[in-house]
Amino acid sequence: MRAKKRIVIVGGGTAGWMAAAALSSMLPRQEFSIDLVESEQIGIIGVGEATLPHLRHFNETIGVDETEFLKATSATLKLGIEFVNWGDVGERYIHPFGDFGRTIQGAKFHQVWRKLNPDASAGDIGKYSLPVRMCEAGKFDFPESDYRAITSTYGYAYQFDATRYAPFLRKIAEGRGVRRTEGIVNAVNQASENGDIVSIELDNGALLTGDYFIDCTGFRGVLIDQTLKAGYEDWSHWLPCDRAVAVPSAATSPILPYTRATAHEAGWQWRIPLQHRMGNGHVYSSSFIDDDKAEAILRANIEGELKAEPRVLRFRTGRRKQFWSRNCVSVGLASGFLEPLESTSIHLTQLAITNFIELLPVSSDMSRERDEYNAIMAREFERVRDFLILHYHVTRRHDSAFWNHVRTMEIPTTLQEKIDLFSARGRVARYQQGLFLEPSWLAVYLGQGLIPAQPDGSASQLDDAELAARIAALDSEIGSAVSRMPHHDNKLAALVQAGRAAQ
Ligand SMILES: Cc1cc2nc3c(=O)[nH]c(=O)nc-3n(C[C@H](O)[C@H](O)[C@H](O)COP(=O)(O)OP(=O)(O)OC[C@H]3O[C@@H](n4cnc5c(N)ncnc54)[C@H](O)[C@@H]3O)c2cc1C
C-alpha cells in the first residue's frame, strides 16, 4: 500500500473551507488525507457577499443542495450588477449575467443595434437583455435549458452572508473526513535540500506534517509570503482603491435580485441585498480621500438603519508573483486581491482550487505542474484586472481629482488594444480562457458610453426597417417573458419555505 499524500490547508475562511470541501469531494480518500488549521483568535475577514454564476457549478460539484445553501447563508439570487454614476454622474446601466439580444441573419445583435443607432432609434441596448429587464422589474425565475427559448439566455449567482458560507462548507468537509485543528501557526519548517515546507508548528504545541500545503491565511500569507517570499506584483497604479469601509444595515423591501455599485468622488459603494440585512461598503483610494470622509459618504448613502459600527479594511491590489511556490499553493486573499467591483474574488478562489486539483497528483519534482498553474492563474488575474480598469478608464467623469486621474492614466497595453478594437467597429477581443466573455465587455463598453465609430458591416445588407421590426418583436417577447415571472422576493420566499417543509 502506498502512503497517503498529506494535504495541509492553513486558514479557515471562505477560501480555506472551499478548498477543504472541494478537495475532500474530488480526491480519492484512500490516496489523500486533508487537514485544516484555523485560528478563532485571528478570525476571518468576513466580507465578500456577491458572487458570479460559476459558484453554482462549484456548489453542485461538491454536492450542495441549493435550497439548503440559500437558507444557511441567508442568500438572495443575483442577475447582475447595476452601475450608477460610472459613465458620467446621473447615468446607469446593468451588467447582466446574460446576453444582449439574438444574432440576426448572421449579424451579432450589438452590430444590428449599432447600425440602427445613428438616430438612436434602437434605444438602450439593455432593453434587449432579458436579465436586465428582470432586474428592472425585480423579477426572478430559473433559466430554461431549451436554448431556443429567450428564457435560456441568462445565468444567475448568489449574494450571501460572508460569515456563513465557511461554516456551511465546514460541515460538508468534516463529514468527508477533513480534520480541523485549532491553533496559530508559530513556525514553519522547511527541508534543507530544496526549501519545501515539511511541517508547521502551532502555538498549542501541535505539529502538522504535509506533502502539500495550501495557504489560505488571507492577506497575511503566512506560508506563501512570510515563509516562501513568493513576491507580489503591485497593481495599485492602475487600480488605486486601497481601502473599504463596510457596514451592514437593515434589510429593505423589496429585495432586489442584483448588486448595486454606485461611483462616488474617489471610489464606489456596494449595496448587496441579503435575506436578513443589506451589505454596504465604500471602496476608496486613500490617496484621494481620508477614512473619515469615506465613512461620511457611506453613511449618507445608506437607506436603512445601521446594524453595526463601520469598519475599515485595507488592501493592496495585485497578485502573487508565484501563486504556487515550492510545495505550497496560495488560495484566496493569500494569492492576491482585486477590488470587489465585479465580485471576482471568490471566483478566483474557486479557479485556484479546481486548477490545483486538476494537476494532482504530482511527483516530488512538481516544477512542470507549478509552472502551468502559475501561468493559468496569472492570466486569469490579469484578465480580471483589465476588465476592472475598463470601468474606471472609460468614463467621461471629470468632477474630481480621482476621476481625472483614472480617466487619463496609462493603462495596460492588453486593455488598450481591446478598447481600440471595440472603438473602431464594435469587435470584442476573444480569448480561450478568461472569466468575462463578450456580453460582459459589451455591457461595460456600451453602458459607459463607448460607442463604436461604425458597425462591422455584417448587417450592412439587411434592411433597416426589417431590422427595426425584428428588434421591436424581441423587445415585446422579452417584455411578456418578464411579465410572467414571479417577483424575486416571492420566488425566494417560496424556495426557502419549500426547503423548510421538505425538512
Ligand atoms: C472590502 C472587501 C470586499 C469584498 N467583497 C467581495 C465580494 O463581494 N465578492 C467576492 O467574491 N469576494 C469579495 N471579497 C473577497 C473575500 O472577502 C475573500 O475572497 C474571502 O473572504 C476569502 O478570504 P480568505 O479565506 O482568503 O481569508 P480570511 O477570511 O482572512 O481567512 C483567513 C484564515 O486564515 C487564518 N489564519 C491567518 N493567519 C493564521 C495563522 N498564523 N495561523 C492559523 N490560522 C491563521 C484565519 O484564522 C482565517 O481562518 C472582498 C474582500 C474585501 C477586502
The ligand as an SDF file (V2000), in Angstrom:
LIG
                    3D

 53 58  0  0  0  0  0  0  0  0999 V2000
  -13.6350   45.0310    1.1150 C   0  0  0  0  0  0  0  0  0  0  0  0
  -13.7660   43.6680    0.5360 C   0  0  0  0  0  0  0  0  0  0  0  0
  -14.9490   43.3030   -0.1140 C   0  0  0  0  0  0  0  0  0  0  0  0
  -15.0620   42.0380   -0.7140 C   0  0  0  0  0  0  0  0  0  0  0  0
  -16.1850   41.7140   -1.4070 N   0  0  0  0  0  0  0  0  0  0  0  0
  -16.2300   40.5550   -2.1020 C   0  0  0  0  0  0  0  0  0  0  0  0
  -17.3520   40.2110   -2.8970 C   0  0  0  0  0  0  0  0  0  0  0  0
  -18.3570   40.9160   -2.9420 O   0  0  0  0  0  0  0  0  0  0  0  0
  -17.2990   39.0450   -3.5850 N   0  0  0  0  0  0  0  0  0  0  0  0
  -16.2230   38.2130   -3.5470 C   0  0  0  0  0  0  0  0  0  0  0  0
  -16.1980   37.2080   -4.2540 O   0  0  0  0  0  0  0  0  0  0  0  0
  -15.1800   38.4940   -2.7410 N   0  0  0  0  0  0  0  0  0  0  0  0
  -15.1530   39.6310   -2.0410 C   0  0  0  0  0  0  0  0  0  0  0  0
  -14.0820   39.9080   -1.2400 N   0  0  0  0  0  0  0  0  0  0  0  0
  -13.0560   38.8930   -1.0480 C   0  0  0  0  0  0  0  0  0  0  0  0
  -13.5000   37.9000    0.0220 C   0  0  0  0  0  0  0  0  0  0  0  0
  -13.6490   38.5530    1.2430 O   0  0  0  0  0  0  0  0  0  0  0  0
  -12.4380   36.8130    0.1610 C   0  0  0  0  0  0  0  0  0  0  0  0
  -12.1260   36.2750   -1.0860 O   0  0  0  0  0  0  0  0  0  0  0  0
  -12.9380   35.6910    1.0270 C   0  0  0  0  0  0  0  0  0  0  0  0
  -13.4660   36.1550    2.2210 O   0  0  0  0  0  0  0  0  0  0  0  0
  -11.8260   34.7200    1.3010 C   0  0  0  0  0  0  0  0  0  0  0  0
  -10.9980   35.1670    2.2980 O   0  0  0  0  0  0  0  0  0  0  0  0
   -9.8380   34.1970    2.7910 P   0  0  0  0  0  0  0  0  0  0  0  0
  -10.4380   32.9280    3.2260 O   0  0  0  0  0  0  0  0  0  0  0  0
   -8.7980   34.1610    1.7390 O   0  0  0  0  0  0  0  0  0  0  0  0
   -9.2010   34.9790    4.0290 O   0  0  0  0  0  0  0  0  0  0  0  0
   -9.7500   35.2090    5.5190 P   0  0  0  0  0  0  0  0  0  0  0  0
  -11.2070   35.3110    5.6070 O   0  0  0  0  0  0  0  0  0  0  0  0
   -8.9560   36.3730    6.0380 O   0  0  0  0  0  0  0  0  0  0  0  0
   -9.3380   33.9120    6.3080 O   0  0  0  0  0  0  0  0  0  0  0  0
   -8.0110   33.6930    6.7380 C   0  0  0  0  0  0  0  0  0  0  0  0
   -7.9650   32.4770    7.6340 C   0  0  0  0  0  0  0  0  0  0  0  0
   -6.6100   32.2080    7.9640 O   0  0  0  0  0  0  0  0  0  0  0  0
   -6.4910   32.0160    9.3570 C   0  0  0  0  0  0  0  0  0  0  0  0
   -5.1410   32.4140    9.7640 N   0  0  0  0  0  0  0  0  0  0  0  0
   -4.4880   33.5590    9.4320 C   0  0  0  0  0  0  0  0  0  0  0  0
   -3.2560   33.5560    9.9910 N   0  0  0  0  0  0  0  0  0  0  0  0
   -3.1250   32.3770   10.6540 C   0  0  0  0  0  0  0  0  0  0  0  0
   -2.1060   31.7900   11.4340 C   0  0  0  0  0  0  0  0  0  0  0  0
   -0.9310   32.3970   11.6660 N   0  0  0  0  0  0  0  0  0  0  0  0
   -2.3500   30.5760   11.9790 N   0  0  0  0  0  0  0  0  0  0  0  0
   -3.5210   29.9240   11.7870 C   0  0  0  0  0  0  0  0  0  0  0  0
   -4.5300   30.4420   11.0480 N   0  0  0  0  0  0  0  0  0  0  0  0
   -4.3320   31.6550   10.5120 C   0  0  0  0  0  0  0  0  0  0  0  0
   -7.6010   32.8580    9.9550 C   0  0  0  0  0  0  0  0  0  0  0  0
   -7.9460   32.4210   11.2310 O   0  0  0  0  0  0  0  0  0  0  0  0
   -8.7150   32.6160    8.9420 C   0  0  0  0  0  0  0  0  0  0  0  0
   -9.3530   31.4040    9.2550 O   0  0  0  0  0  0  0  0  0  0  0  0
  -13.9770   41.1380   -0.6170 C   0  0  0  0  0  0  0  0  0  0  0  0
  -12.8280   41.4790    0.0960 C   0  0  0  0  0  0  0  0  0  0  0  0
  -12.7140   42.7350    0.6640 C   0  0  0  0  0  0  0  0  0  0  0  0
  -11.4500   43.0960    1.4020 C   0  0  0  0  0  0  0  0  0  0  0  0
  1  2  1  0
  2  3  1  0
  2 52  2  0
  3  4  2  0
  4  5  1  0
  4 50  1  0
  5  6  2  0
  6  7  1  0
  6 13  1  0
  7  8  2  0
  7  9  1  0
  9 10  1  0
 10 11  2  0
 10 12  1  0
 12 13  2  0
 13 14  1  0
 14 15  1  0
 14 50  1  0
 15 16  1  0
 16 17  1  0
 16 18  1  0
 18 19  1  0
 18 20  1  0
 20 21  1  0
 20 22  1  0
 22 23  1  0
 23 24  1  0
 24 25  2  0
 24 26  1  0
 24 27  1  0
 27 28  1  0
 28 29  2  0
 28 30  1  0
 28 31  1  0
 31 32  1  0
 32 33  1  0
 33 34  1  0
 33 48  1  0
 34 35  1  0
 35 36  1  0
 35 46  1  0
 36 37  1  0
 36 45  1  0
 37 38  2  0
 38 39  1  0
 39 40  1  0
 39 45  2  0
 40 41  1  0
 40 42  2  0
 42 43  1  0
 43 44  2  0
 44 45  1  0
 46 47  1  0
 46 48  1  0
 48 49  1  0
 50 51  2  0
 51 52  1  0
 52 53  1  0
M  END
$$$$
